[in-house]
Amino acid sequence: MMGLLRRIATGGVVSLVVVAGIVAAGLGALRLAAHIRETETAADAAPADGKFIDSGHGRIFVMDPGPAGGIPVVLFHGTAAWSGLWWRTTAALKNEGYRPIAPDLPPFGYSERQGGYTRSEQAARIDGMLTALGAGRAVVVGHSFGAGAALEYVLRHPDRTIGLVLVDAALGLTQAPSDAPEILDNRPLRELLVSATATNPLATHVLLSKLIYRKQAADDATLDILKAPMRVAGTTSHIADWLLYFAGSDRAALSSSRAEVARIAVPVAMIWGDRDDVTPLAQANDFRSLVPRASLKVLSDVGHIPQIEDPNVFNAALIAAIGGIVAADRAR
């Protein structure tokens, strides 16, 4: 009997070693594939309908289709997205006479990846970009993780802000502050994780589907947009660096302080999907407990990315929210 148990135990250990070896080999292959794929410069890979602007904190790639005289509306994208994902929204805003300005927040998209990725650093980049563009006071729109940087910008630059729209915002205000897990201190391991997920074209559909309620929105056109920047050199390494910021709390950010958020001076509106299980509707209600005057528009049967799940309804809600913000600003 003891001999049988030893053989079973030995067999189990051998199986675990084999499985671990297969997993390690698979992750290594994905990291190698990322290295082979990421060969283009941002300037060569970026779409021709955008431009690079020197922000004083690195070159920012931005979609700025005009009209130059329209009220600026700055669109902060979410995790693993970039300015191109706003394409339906920028068209709708332009048709209404607004000036949509959609930057790529480093390390995503085509912007230069230098410096850190805290909310204050992202806000500084956007402030420098808007100054270089000659844009005046703007309505700021922040989606998902980009909402943190958007809120940070508004809190630090209220004189340059007409108002704020939060879209399924990931602000972390309902969570206790925490540091990134120690395992993420290992940079090669971070790169393996990123190459298996965020920069793995084979995983894009699965990851996007987990964020949205209307699964049909994960269509080929949207997937192609999300995959496009994966060709830029160093993408996996830079996103691996960003992961440390994403996995921990940005304690120095004004937008991480409930007291600072409660003092926000500009008009605020929120748009939220009722089926969002990434940043549930309860988080919008919590924000309203801090800023009671903030309006809230709930979209039916929509998950975490309403601008692709139900673009017509979302764009109508956004335009209405911006109109309300502009009217409130003029009445102040």
C-alpha positions in Angstrom: 0.0 0.0 0.0 2.8 2.5 0.9 4.5 1.7 -2.4 1.3 2.4 -4.3 0.9 5.8 -2.4 4.5 6.7 -3.2 4.0 5.9 -6.9 0.8 8.0 -7.0 2.5 10.9 -5.2 5.5 10.7 -7.5 3.2 10.6 -10.5 1.4 13.7 -9.2 4.6 15.7 -8.8 5.8 14.7 -12.2 2.4 15.7 -13.7 2.6 19.1 -12.0 6.1 19.6 -13.3 5.1 18.7 -16.8 2.1 21.1 -16.7 4.2 23.9 -15.3 6.7 23.3 -18.0 4.0 23.4 -20.7 2.6 26.7 -19.2 6.0 28.2 -19.0 6.8 27.2 -22.6 3.5 28.7 -23.8 4.0 32.0 -22.0 7.6 32.1 -23.3 6.3 31.6 -26.9 3.7 34.4 -26.5 6.4 36.7 -25.2 8.6 35.8 -28.2 5.7 36.4 -30.5 5.1 39.9 -29.0 8.8 40.7 -29.5 8.6 39.6 -33.2 5.4 41.5 -33.7 6.4 44.8 -32.1 8.7 46.2 -34.7 7.2 49.4 -36.0 7.8 52.9 -34.8 4.7 54.8 -33.5 5.2 57.4 -36.3 5.0 54.6 -38.9 2.2 52.7 -37.3 -0.1 55.6 -36.4 -3.2 56.3 -38.5 -2.9 59.3 -40.9 -6.0 61.0 -39.6 -4.3 61.8 -36.2 -1.2 63.8 -35.3 1.6 64.0 -32.8 1.7 66.9 -30.3 4.6 67.8 -28.0 3.1 68.0 -24.6 6.3 68.8 -22.7 5.9 65.4 -21.2 6.4 63.3 -24.4 4.7 63.4 -27.8 1.0 62.7 -27.6 -0.9 61.1 -30.5 -4.3 62.8 -30.8 -7.4 62.7 -33.0 -8.4 66.3 -33.4 -10.8 66.5 -36.4 -12.2 70.0 -35.7 -14.0 72.3 -36.1 -11.3 74.5 -34.6 -13.9 77.0 -33.3 -16.1 74.4 -31.5 -16.2 73.9 -27.8 -13.4 71.3 -27.0 -14.5 68.0 -25.7 -11.5 65.9 -24.5 -12.1 62.1 -24.5 -10.0 60.0 -22.1 -10.1 56.3 -23.2 -10.0 53.2 -20.9 -7.6 50.4 -20.3 -5.9 48.8 -23.5 -7.9 51.2 -25.7 -6.8 54.2 -27.6 -8.3 57.3 -29.4 -9.5 55.2 -32.3 -12.1 53.5 -30.2 -14.0 56.8 -29.9 -14.5 57.0 -33.7 -18.3 57.0 -33.7 -18.4 59.5 -30.8 -15.9 61.9 -32.4 -18.0 61.9 -35.5 -21.2 62.6 -33.6 -19.6 65.4 -31.6 -18.2 67.0 -34.7 -21.6 66.9 -36.4 -23.0 68.8 -33.4 -20.4 71.5 -33.8 -18.1 70.5 -30.9 -14.4 70.0 -31.2 -13.6 66.4 -30.1 -10.1 65.9 -29.0 -9.2 62.2 -28.4 -5.6 61.6 -27.1 -3.8 58.3 -26.5 -2.9 57.9 -22.9 0.5 56.3 -22.6 1.4 53.4 -22.6 -1.6 52.7 -24.9 -2.0 53.7 -28.5 0.7 55.6 -30.3 1.8 58.3 -27.8 5.4 58.4 -26.6 5.9 56.2 -23.6 8.1 58.1 -21.3 7.9 59.0 -17.6 5.4 57.6 -15.2 1.8 56.7 -15.4 0.3 58.2 -12.3 -3.0 60.2 -12.7 -1.2 63.5 -12.1 1.4 62.6 -14.7 -1.3 61.8 -17.2 -3.1 65.0 -16.4 0.1 67.0 -17.0 0.5 65.4 -20.4 -3.1 66.3 -21.4 -2.7 69.8 -20.1 0.5 70.3 -22.1 -1.2 68.8 -25.2 -4.2 71.1 -24.9 -1.9 74.1 -24.4 0.0 73.2 -27.6 -3.2 72.8 -29.5 -4.4 76.2 -28.4 -7.6 74.7 -27.0 -9.5 76.8 -24.5 -11.7 75.6 -21.7 -13.0 72.1 -22.3 -15.6 69.6 -21.4 -13.6 66.5 -20.1 -15.0 63.0 -20.7 -13.4 60.0 -18.9 -14.2 56.4 -19.5 -13.2 53.5 -17.2 -9.6 53.7 -16.0 -9.2 56.9 -18.0 -11.8 58.5 -15.8 -9.2 58.7 -13.0 -6.9 60.8 -15.1 -9.8 62.9 -16.4 -11.0 63.6 -12.9 -7.4 64.4 -11.8 -7.1 66.9 -14.7 -10.4 68.6 -13.7 -9.4 68.8 -10.0 -6.0 70.3 -10.9 -7.2 72.6 -13.7 -10.7 73.8 -12.8 -9.9 77.1 -14.6 -9.5 75.2 -17.9 -12.5 73.0 -17.4 -16.2 73.6 -18.4 -17.4 70.4 -16.9 -16.8 66.6 -16.5 -18.6 63.6 -17.9 -17.8 60.2 -16.2 -18.6 57.1 -18.3 -18.6 53.8 -16.3 -15.7 55.3 -14.3 -13.1 53.2 -12.5 -12.1 55.6 -9.8 -11.3 53.3 -6.9 -13.1 55.5 -4.4 -15.0 52.6 -2.9 -11.9 50.5 -2.3 -9.3 50.5 0.5 -5.9 51.7 -0.8 -3.5 48.9 -1.6 -0.1 48.3 -3.2 0.5 46.2 -6.2 1.1 42.5 -5.4 4.7 41.8 -4.7 4.8 39.2 -7.4 4.5 42.0 -10.0 7.8 43.4 -8.9 9.3 40.8 -11.2 9.5 42.6 -14.5 10.0 39.5 -16.7 7.0 37.9 -15.1 4.9 41.1 -15.8 5.9 40.9 -19.4 4.9 37.3 -19.6 1.5 38.1 -18.2 1.0 41.1 -20.5 2.1 39.2 -23.6 -0.5 36.5 -22.7 -3.3 39.0 -22.3 -3.3 42.7 -23.2 -0.9 42.4 -26.1 -2.0 39.0 -27.3 -4.2 39.4 -30.4 -5.6 35.9 -29.9 -6.9 37.0 -26.5 -8.5 40.4 -27.6 -11.9 39.0 -28.3 -12.1 37.0 -25.1 -11.0 40.0 -23.0 -13.3 42.5 -24.7 -16.3 40.1 -24.3 -15.8 40.0 -20.6 -16.2 43.8 -20.4 -19.4 44.2 -22.4 -22.9 43.0 -22.1 -23.8 43.1 -25.8 -21.4 40.5 -27.0 -22.0 41.4 -30.7 -20.1 44.6 -30.1 -16.9 42.6 -30.1 -17.0 42.6 -33.9 -14.1 42.4 -36.3 -13.9 46.2 -36.9 -13.7 46.9 -33.2 -11.2 44.1 -32.6 -9.0 45.4 -35.5 -9.0 48.9 -33.8 -7.9 47.4 -30.5 -5.2 45.3 -32.0 -3.7 48.0 -34.3 -1.2 49.5 -31.8 0.2 46.0 -30.9 2.7 46.4 -33.7 4.5 49.3 -32.0 7.9 48.5 -30.7 8.1 48.0 -26.9 4.4 47.8 -26.4 4.5 44.8 -24.1 7.4 46.1 -22.0 5.8 49.5 -21.5 2.4 48.1 -20.6 4.2 45.8 -18.1 5.6 48.9 -16.4 2.1 50.5 -16.4 0.7 47.4 -14.8 2.4 48.3 -11.5 0.5 51.6 -11.5 -2.8 49.9 -12.4 -2.5 47.2 -9.8 -1.9 49.5 -6.9 -3.5 52.6 -5.5 -2.4 56.1 -6.6 -2.5 57.6 -3.1 -1.0 60.9 -4.2 -3.7 61.6 -6.7 -6.3 64.2 -5.7 -8.9 62.1 -7.5 -8.2 59.3 -5.0 -9.3 61.5 -2.1 -13.0 61.4 -1.3 -12.6 64.8 0.4 -11.0 66.4 -2.7 -13.6 64.9 -5.0 -16.4 66.2 -2.9 -15.0 69.7 -3.4 -15.2 69.5 -7.2 -16.3 72.9 -8.5 -17.4 72.3 -12.1 -20.7 70.7 -13.4 -20.5 66.9 -13.5 -22.6 64.3 -15.4 -22.4 60.5 -15.4 -23.4 57.9 -18.0 -23.5 54.3 -16.9 -24.5 50.9 -18.3 -27.0 49.1 -16.1 -25.3 45.8 -16.9 -21.8 46.9 -16.1 -20.3 44.3 -13.7 -16.7 45.8 -14.0 -17.6 49.1 -12.3 -21.2 48.4 -11.1 -23.8 51.1 -10.9 -23.3 51.2 -7.2 -20.1 53.1 -7.8 -22.0 55.8 -9.7 -24.3 56.1 -6.8 -21.4 56.4 -4.4 -19.9 59.2 -6.5 -23.2 61.0 -6.2 -23.0 60.7 -2.4 -19.9 62.9 -2.7 -21.2 65.1 -5.5 -25.0 65.2 -5.1 -25.5 67.7 -7.9 -24.0 65.3 -10.5 -26.5 64.0 -13.0 -26.7 60.3 -13.8 -28.0 58.7 -17.1 -28.4 55.0 -16.9 -28.3 53.1 -20.3 -30.4 49.9 -20.5 -28.9 46.6 -21.4 -25.4 48.0 -21.7 -22.2 46.9 -20.0 -18.9 48.6 -19.4 -18.2 50.1 -22.8 -21.4 51.9 -23.9 -19.7 53.8 -26.7 -19.3 50.5 -28.7 -22.2 48.5 -27.3 -24.9 51.0 -28.1 -23.2 53.9 -29.9 -26.2 55.8 -31.0 -27.9 55.9 -27.6 -24.6 56.6 -25.9 -23.7 59.5 -28.2 -27.2 61.0 -27.7 -26.7 60.7 -24.0 -23.3 62.3 -24.1 -24.4 65.2 -26.3 -27.3 65.8 -23.9 -24.9 65.7 -21.0 -22.5 68.1 -22.6 -25.3 70.5 -23.5 -26.4 70.5 -19.8 -22.9 71.1 -18.6 -22.4 74.0 -21.0 -25.7 75.6 -20.0 -24.8 75.2 -16.3 -21.4 76.7 -16.9 -22.9 79.7 -18.6 -25.4 80.2 -15.7 -22.6 80.2 -13.1 
